[in-house]
Amino acid sequence: MGIEENVRIVREKMAAAAVAAGRRPEDVLLIAATKTNSAERIREAIAAGVDACGENRVQEMLEKNAQGAYAGAPLHFIGHLQKNKVKQAVGLARLIHGADSLELLRVIDRVAGAKGLRQELLLEVNIAAEASKSGFRPEEIPGLLDEVSSFSHIWVRGLMAIPPVCASGKENRPYFDQMEKLFIDNGQKKYDNVSMDFLSMGMSGDYEEAIASGANMVRVGTAIFGQRVYP
């Protein structure tokens, strides 16, 4: 099957999961994880109706952007952002997923200020306390929001998480449920630069379970583009 048909199938499954959870399908955004895919294939996904494109590597994002790969869709950065790459990502990516340390948040705020803009981002939560992953501990989020509320050039739009790799998406439901509770609990806070709008979780193997647990943004690569071929 081609990209257009794959997007249609993913959309149908997303809609079914949303309706089963008592939510509107149009309230769940589909982010195409475009890592290693060509500009041509990305344009196919945009034409098929994905809501945004998400890149994992800054250099790849810059190269494809120069080729007009993302025309017609918002561009997100969904990978691990290194501090020395912040200057290139800020302003180009509408939304940075996975701001994973206070130090990185400070750098983003400083760079965005120098560029005269406010960068939208999500806070990454290491929901399973995995040593191999970065991100904030769930219990750190309330205090973190208090601290970043004084930052003038970032806008925290919500939370994101990548649970452990499991054989079945259902195995991640407890982590997704924990994230939903964290999202709702911290959504009560009122700051000028914090609005809990997006809960980004779920990928090709578990996006239906993530939607069932409240995700309103899913990052799907393989189910749209097929298995990645690495150079």
C-alpha positions in Angstrom: 0.0 0.0 0.0 1.1 3.5 -0.6 1.4 6.5 1.7 -2.1 7.9 0.9 -3.8 4.6 1.7 -1.7 4.2 4.9 -2.7 7.6 6.1 -6.4 6.7 5.5 -6.1 3.6 7.5 -4.3 5.3 10.4 -7.0 8.0 10.4 -9.7 5.4 10.5 -8.1 3.7 13.5 -7.5 7.0 15.2 -11.1 8.0 14.7 -12.4 4.7 16.1 -10.2 5.0 19.2 -11.3 8.6 19.8 -15.0 7.8 19.4 -14.7 4.8 21.7 -13.1 7.1 24.3 -16.0 9.6 24.0 -14.0 12.1 22.1 -14.1 13.8 18.7 -11.8 12.4 16.0 -10.9 15.9 14.8 -9.5 16.7 18.2 -6.6 14.2 17.8 -3.7 15.4 15.7 -1.7 13.1 13.4 2.0 14.0 13.3 3.9 12.2 10.5 7.3 11.1 11.9 9.3 11.8 8.8 12.8 10.6 9.8 14.9 9.2 6.8 12.0 9.9 4.4 12.7 12.0 1.3 11.1 15.4 0.6 8.9 13.7 -2.1 7.5 11.1 0.3 6.9 13.8 2.9 4.9 15.9 0.4 2.8 12.7 -0.3 2.0 12.4 3.4 1.0 16.1 3.5 -1.2 15.7 0.5 -2.8 12.7 2.2 -3.8 14.9 5.1 -1.4 14.6 8.0 -1.7 17.5 10.5 2.0 18.2 10.8 5.4 16.7 10.1 7.9 15.8 12.8 11.6 15.5 12.3 14.1 13.8 14.7 17.4 15.4 13.6 18.1 19.0 13.1 20.4 18.6 10.1 17.9 16.5 8.3 15.2 19.0 9.1 17.3 21.8 7.7 18.1 19.9 4.5 14.6 18.9 3.8 13.2 22.3 4.6 15.5 23.8 2.0 13.9 21.3 -0.5 10.4 22.6 0.4 9.5 19.2 2.0 7.1 20.6 4.6 5.2 23.1 2.5 1.5 23.0 3.5 2.0 21.5 7.0 3.4 22.8 10.3 6.9 21.5 11.2 7.6 19.9 14.6 10.9 18.8 16.0 10.3 15.4 17.8 13.8 14.2 18.5 16.3 14.8 21.3 17.4 18.4 20.9 21.0 19.1 21.7 21.8 22.5 23.2 24.2 23.3 20.4 21.4 22.8 17.9 18.8 25.0 19.6 19.6 28.1 17.5 18.8 26.2 14.3 15.6 24.6 15.6 14.0 27.6 17.4 11.7 29.4 15.0 11.9 26.8 12.3 10.0 24.2 14.3 6.6 25.5 15.3 6.5 23.0 18.2 9.5 21.4 19.9 8.5 18.1 21.5 10.7 16.8 24.3 12.2 19.7 26.1 13.9 17.4 28.6 15.9 19.5 31.0 15.8 22.9 32.7 19.1 23.8 31.2 17.7 23.2 27.7 14.6 25.2 28.5 16.9 28.1 29.5 18.8 27.9 26.3 15.6 27.8 24.2 14.3 30.8 26.1 17.5 32.8 25.5 17.7 31.9 21.8 14.0 32.6 21.2 14.5 36.0 23.0 17.4 36.9 20.7 15.3 36.0 17.7 12.4 38.1 19.0 9.9 35.2 19.2 8.2 32.9 21.7 8.9 29.2 21.1 6.2 26.6 21.6 7.3 23.4 23.2 6.2 20.3 25.2 7.9 19.0 28.3 9.2 15.5 28.1 8.3 13.2 30.9 10.3 10.0 31.6 7.1 8.3 32.7 8.8 4.8 33.3 11.9 6.2 34.9 14.1 4.5 32.3 17.8 5.1 32.7 18.3 5.2 29.0 15.8 8.0 28.4 16.0 11.7 29.3 13.1 13.8 30.5 11.6 15.0 33.8 10.3 12.8 36.5 6.5 13.1 36.9 6.8 14.6 40.4 9.1 17.3 39.0 6.5 18.8 36.7 4.5 21.0 39.1 7.7 22.7 40.4 9.1 23.0 36.9 6.0 24.8 35.7 6.4 27.3 38.6 10.0 27.9 37.6 9.4 28.3 33.8 6.5 30.6 34.3 9.0 33.4 34.6 10.5 32.7 31.2 9.5 35.3 28.6 10.2 33.5 25.4 8.8 30.0 25.7 5.3 28.8 25.6 4.7 25.4 27.3 1.9 23.8 25.3 1.7 20.4 27.1 3.5 17.2 27.8 5.0 14.3 25.8 6.3 10.9 26.7 7.7 7.8 25.1 6.9 4.7 27.2 9.0 1.5 27.1 9.1 -0.6 24.0 6.6 -3.4 24.5 5.5 -6.4 22.6 1.9 -5.1 22.7 0.6 -1.5 22.8 -1.8 -2.6 25.6 1.2 -3.1 27.9 1.8 0.7 27.8 -1.7 1.6 28.9 -0.6 2.1 32.6 2.0 4.6 31.5 -0.4 6.4 29.2 -3.0 6.6 32.0 -0.3 8.0 34.3 0.5 10.6 31.7 -3.2 11.6 31.3 -3.5 12.1 35.0 -0.4 14.2 35.1 -1.7 16.3 32.2 -5.0 16.9 33.7 -3.7 17.7 37.2 -1.2 20.2 35.9 -3.7 21.7 33.5 -5.3 23.4 36.4 -2.3 25.8 36.8 -2.7 29.2 35.3 0.3 31.0 33.9 0.8 33.4 31.0 3.2 31.1 29.2 1.8 27.7 30.1 -1.3 26.1 28.6 -1.9 22.4 28.8 -3.2 22.0 25.3 -1.4 18.9 23.9 -0.7 15.5 25.3 1.7 13.9 22.8 2.1 10.2 23.1 1.6 7.1 21.0 3.5 5.9 18.0 2.8 3.3 15.2 2.6 0.4 17.6 0.4 1.9 20.3 -1.3 5.1 19.1 -4.8 3.6 19.6 -4.1 2.8 23.2 -2.6 6.3 23.7 -5.7 7.9 22.3 -7.8 5.8 24.6 -5.8 7.3 27.5 -6.3 10.9 26.4 -3.5 11.6 23.8 -4.6 14.4 21.4 -1.3 14.2 19.4 0.2 11.0 18.1 3.6 10.6 16.3 3.3 8.0 13.5 6.1 7.0 11.2 6.2 3.3 10.2 2.4 2.9 9.8 2.5 5.8 7.3 5.8 5.3 5.5 6.7 1.7 6.1 9.8 0.3 7.7 12.6 2.9 7.7 15.6 2.3 5.5 18.7 3.7 7.1 21.6 4.9 4.9 
